[in-house]
């Protein structure tokens, strides 16, 4: 009898152990606060964000993630990752391709794997007459000074990233400098803070000074800009390409609305009310293709920095794209 009672007890115990989690789980998931989502995505896409120039503030990768989160309702799940220029190039050259890539000038290696897109009014992303990339946000160049900026500048500190060309923005403006000092972006900003010079900087420097609460004047140089962040499709999976095109279109159409959140400028009309609001984005009519070879970009900058008038003219004519 004792053995039988023990066996019955064990059976009851195991029945409790089996059914209790199921009951508990049913209670936890039963209310409206915990809906069960049974749908699976139609496709999973990878998106790499490669920053080739300084932004405003915040992360372009995080911003893209927030936009792409809204694509889950369309059955598209996008995994957004951040890559440096060199690491992205190395992986792509090794045969590892993202379905979508966000990039700027200097990432010339993207073109070899980019899928053609529908014809765009914005020709910056064209190559050989076909569209391969669309811009989704941008920056801008500014002459920054403690005092009003005269057309003849005594000393100009030029903030120069790896592949962007601020001297193009200066060339297409009414301003000229007697002396120029070219430094990397952070060094240029620090040098400007010492006083006595004008800074040829970007939206990032405007943000730095705004946060520092330091008085300044920012004159936008609007005619030329190569600070565009583009997006292209590089998927090696033909079945994913239609979904990638839908995702690209969604990102381009929705990125302008809140791009001020990360201190960047919109591709369309600029309605910002802060210091960046003085920049009229619609006045920009010259740029550099993001597919321009890096050697060509370097040669153009060298010509503008120290070349003669004829050399400058030839280099500009061969590289500038008119929007």
C-alpha positions in Angstrom: 0.0 0.0 0.0 2.8 2.3 0.8 4.4 1.8 -2.6 1.1 2.3 -4.3 0.5 5.6 -2.5 4.0 6.8 -3.4 3.4 5.9 -7.0 0.1 7.8 -7.0 1.8 10.8 -5.4 4.5 10.8 -8.0 2.0 10.7 -10.9 0.1 13.6 -9.4 3.3 15.6 -8.9 4.4 15.0 -12.6 0.9 16.0 -13.8 1.2 19.3 -11.8 4.6 19.9 -13.3 3.4 19.4 -16.8 0.3 21.5 -16.7 1.2 24.3 -14.4 3.6 26.1 -16.9 0.9 25.8 -19.6 -1.7 27.4 -17.4 0.7 30.0 -16.2 1.7 30.8 -19.8 -1.9 31.0 -20.9 -2.6 33.5 -18.2 0.5 35.6 -19.0 -0.4 35.8 -22.7 -4.1 36.0 -22.5 -4.6 39.8 -22.0 -4.4 42.6 -24.5 -1.2 43.7 -23.0 0.6 40.6 -24.3 -0.6 39.9 -27.8 0.8 36.9 -29.6 2.5 37.8 -32.9 2.5 34.7 -35.1 3.3 36.4 -38.4 6.8 35.7 -39.8 8.6 38.2 -42.0 8.4 37.7 -45.8 12.1 38.5 -46.1 15.1 39.4 -43.9 17.4 42.1 -45.3 20.8 43.4 -44.2 21.6 47.1 -44.4 25.1 48.4 -43.8 25.6 52.1 -42.9 29.0 53.4 -43.8 29.7 57.0 -42.6 32.3 58.6 -44.8 32.0 62.2 -43.4 31.1 63.7 -40.1 27.4 64.0 -39.3 25.5 66.4 -37.0 25.0 64.4 -33.8 23.5 61.1 -32.9 23.9 58.0 -35.1 22.8 57.6 -38.7 22.8 53.9 -38.1 20.3 54.2 -35.2 18.2 56.6 -37.3 18.0 54.1 -40.1 17.1 51.4 -37.6 14.2 53.4 -36.4 12.9 53.9 -39.9 13.3 50.3 -40.9 11.4 49.2 -37.8 8.3 50.4 -39.5 8.9 48.1 -42.4 8.0 45.1 -40.2 4.4 45.9 -40.9 5.1 45.3 -44.5 6.7 41.9 -43.8 10.2 43.2 -44.3 12.7 42.8 -41.4 15.9 44.8 -41.8 19.1 44.2 -39.8 21.0 47.5 -39.7 24.7 47.4 -38.9 27.5 50.1 -38.8 30.7 49.6 -40.8 33.8 51.6 -41.3 34.8 52.4 -44.9 37.8 50.0 -45.0 36.0 47.1 -43.3 33.0 47.4 -45.6 35.2 47.5 -48.6 37.2 44.5 -47.4 34.0 42.4 -46.8 32.5 43.3 -50.1 35.7 42.5 -52.0 35.7 39.2 -50.2 32.2 38.4 -51.5 30.1 39.3 -48.5 27.4 41.7 -49.7 24.7 43.5 -47.8 21.3 43.7 -49.4 21.3 47.5 -49.0 24.1 49.9 -48.2 24.1 53.5 -47.0 27.3 55.4 -47.9 28.8 58.7 -48.9 31.5 60.1 -51.2 34.7 57.9 -51.0 32.9 54.6 -51.1 33.5 54.1 -54.9 33.7 50.3 -54.5 29.9 50.2 -54.1 29.2 50.8 -57.8 30.6 47.4 -58.9 27.7 45.6 -57.1 25.0 48.2 -57.2 21.7 47.3 -58.8 20.1 49.8 -61.2 17.2 51.8 -59.8 14.3 53.7 -61.4 15.4 57.0 -63.0 15.7 59.8 -60.4 15.5 63.6 -60.6 18.6 63.7 -58.4 21.5 62.9 -60.7 24.1 62.7 -58.0 23.7 58.9 -57.8 23.9 58.3 -61.5 26.7 56.5 -63.3 26.9 56.1 -67.1 23.4 57.5 -67.4 21.7 55.1 -65.0 20.7 55.7 -61.4 22.4 53.4 -58.8 21.9 55.3 -55.6 19.5 57.8 -53.9 20.4 60.3 -51.2 18.5 60.1 -48.0 20.1 62.9 -45.9 22.8 65.5 -46.3 25.1 68.0 -44.6 26.3 71.4 -45.7 29.4 73.7 -45.7 29.5 76.9 -43.7 31.9 79.8 -43.1 31.9 80.1 -39.3 33.3 83.1 -37.5 32.9 85.1 -34.3 32.3 88.2 -36.4 30.6 89.0 -39.7 32.5 87.3 -42.6 34.0 89.5 -45.3 34.4 88.3 -48.8 38.2 88.6 -48.4 39.2 86.3 -45.5 42.7 86.8 -44.0 43.0 83.4 -42.4 40.8 80.4 -43.2 40.9 77.1 -41.3 39.6 74.3 -43.6 38.0 71.3 -42.0 38.8 68.4 -44.3 37.6 64.8 -43.9 39.1 61.9 -45.8 37.3 62.4 -49.1 35.0 65.4 -48.9 36.1 68.6 -50.7 35.3 71.8 -48.8 37.5 73.8 -51.2 34.9 73.1 -53.9 32.3 74.9 -51.8 34.7 77.8 -51.3 35.5 77.9 -55.1 31.8 78.3 -56.0 31.2 81.0 -53.5 32.0 84.8 -53.6 34.6 84.3 -50.8 38.3 83.9 -51.1 41.1 83.4 -48.5 44.6 85.0 -48.3 45.9 82.1 -46.1 44.4 78.6 -45.7 45.2 76.0 -43.1 43.9 72.5 -43.8 43.3 70.2 -40.8 41.2 67.2 -39.9 37.7 68.1 -38.7 38.4 67.9 -34.9 41.8 69.7 -35.1 40.2 72.4 -37.3 37.5 73.0 -34.7 40.0 73.2 -31.9 42.2 75.6 -33.9 39.2 77.8 -34.6 38.4 78.1 -30.9 41.8 79.8 -30.4 40.3 82.8 -32.2 41.5 85.0 -35.0 40.4 82.9 -38.0 37.3 81.8 -40.0 36.4 78.2 -40.1 35.3 76.5 -43.3 33.3 73.7 -41.5 30.2 71.7 -41.8 26.9 71.1 -40.0 28.8 69.2 -37.3 30.8 72.3 -36.4 27.6 74.3 -36.2 26.2 71.7 -33.7 29.4 71.7 -31.7 29.3 75.5 -31.2 25.6 75.5 -30.5 26.1 72.9 -27.7 29.1 74.9 -26.4 26.8 78.0 -26.3 29.4 80.0 -28.0 28.4 83.0 -30.1 29.1 82.6 -33.8 28.0 83.5 -37.3 27.5 80.7 -39.8 27.3 81.7 -43.5 26.0 78.8 -45.6 27.9 77.9 -48.8 25.0 76.4 -50.7 26.0 76.1 -54.3 28.2 73.0 -53.9 27.8 70.0 -51.5 29.3 66.5 -51.5 28.1 65.7 -48.0 25.2 63.4 -49.1 24.4 60.1 -47.6 23.3 57.8 -50.3 21.6 54.4 -50.3 22.0 51.6 -52.9 21.0 48.0 -53.4 23.8 45.5 -53.6 22.0 42.2 -52.8 23.4 39.1 -54.4 20.0 37.3 -54.0 17.7 38.1 -56.9 14.6 37.1 -54.9 15.4 39.8 -52.3 15.9 42.6 -54.8 12.2 43.6 -55.1 11.9 43.8 -51.3 15.2 45.7 -51.1 13.8 48.2 -53.6 10.7 48.6 -51.5 12.8 49.2 -48.4 15.0 51.7 -50.2 12.0 53.7 -51.4 10.5 53.7 -48.0 13.7 55.0 -46.4 14.1 57.8 -49.0 10.5 58.9 -48.7 10.5 58.9 -44.9 14.0 60.0 -43.9 13.5 63.8 -44.6 10.7 64.1 -42.0 12.8 63.9 -38.8 16.4 64.0 -40.0 16.9 67.1 -37.8 16.9 64.6 -34.9 20.5 63.7 -35.8 21.6 67.2 -36.8 21.5 66.5 -40.6 19.8 68.4 -43.4 17.0 67.1 -45.5 17.3 66.4 -49.2 14.2 68.5 -49.9 13.3 71.9 -48.5 14.9 72.7 -45.2 12.4 73.8 -42.5 14.7 73.7 -39.5 14.5 76.6 -37.1 18.0 76.3 -35.5 21.3 77.6 -36.9 21.1 75.0 -39.7 17.9 76.6 -40.8 19.8 79.3 -42.7 20.9 76.8 -45.2 18.7 76.7 -48.3 19.1 73.1 -49.5 17.3 73.8 -52.7 20.1 76.2 -53.9 22.6 73.3 -54.2 23.2 72.6 -57.9 26.7 71.0 -57.9 28.1 67.9 -56.3 30.5 65.0 -56.7 29.3 61.5 -57.5 29.7 59.1 -54.6 31.2 56.7 -57.2 34.1 59.1 -58.0 37.4 57.2 -57.6 39.2 58.2 -54.4 42.4 59.0 -56.3 40.4 61.4 -58.4 38.9 63.0 -55.3 42.4 63.5 -53.9 43.7 65.0 -57.1 40.8 67.5 -57.2 41.5 68.7 -53.7 45.2 69.0 -54.4 44.5 71.1 -57.5 42.1 73.4 -55.6 44.6 73.8 -52.8 47.7 74.6 -54.8 47.2 74.3 -58.5 47.0 77.0 -61.2 43.8 78.3 -62.6 43.9 76.1 -65.7 44.5 72.9 -63.7 41.6 73.8 -61.3 39.3 74.4 -64.2 40.1 71.1 -65.9 39.8 69.0 -62.7 36.4 70.6 -61.9 35.1 70.2 -65.4 35.9 66.5 -65.3 34.5 65.7 -61.9 31.7 68.1 -60.9 28.1 66.9 -61.4 25.4 69.4 -62.1 22.1 68.7 -60.3 
